[in-house]
């Protein structure tokens, strides 16, 4: 399956979507899934790492989307859990944490800090989206 890259994230990320929803939208658009709005609406409340006090939005968005799609593919709960555990392990191996505030402290002050913060988010979106797409290419 074709993978996404940072440049395909940037144009949509800076609009009305948050990390969880943009991750889901990228996955669903890439596979031409017809229930994009229904699934992205499931992610209300998972934005910005629950406002930076909990799990990264990109990770939570990909977990929920992947879970939904793997159930749709008739995988049993143990198989789904194995895929989700692999995603979480990949994320921890790459970033060391999965809490938004540990990964990406809230930028203050200069615009440069905000740009660097968004770049980190883009990298996490890219990782979780591509992992999910690879998993769906069973």
Buried (B, 14 or more C-beta within 10 A) or exposed (E): EEEBEEEBBEEBBEEEBBBBBBBBBBBBEBBEBEEBEEBBEBBEEBBBBBEBEBBBBBBBBBBBBBBBBBEEEEBEEEEBEBBBEEBBEBBEEEBEEBBBBEBBEEBEEEEEEEEEBBEBBBBBBBBBBBBBBBBBEE
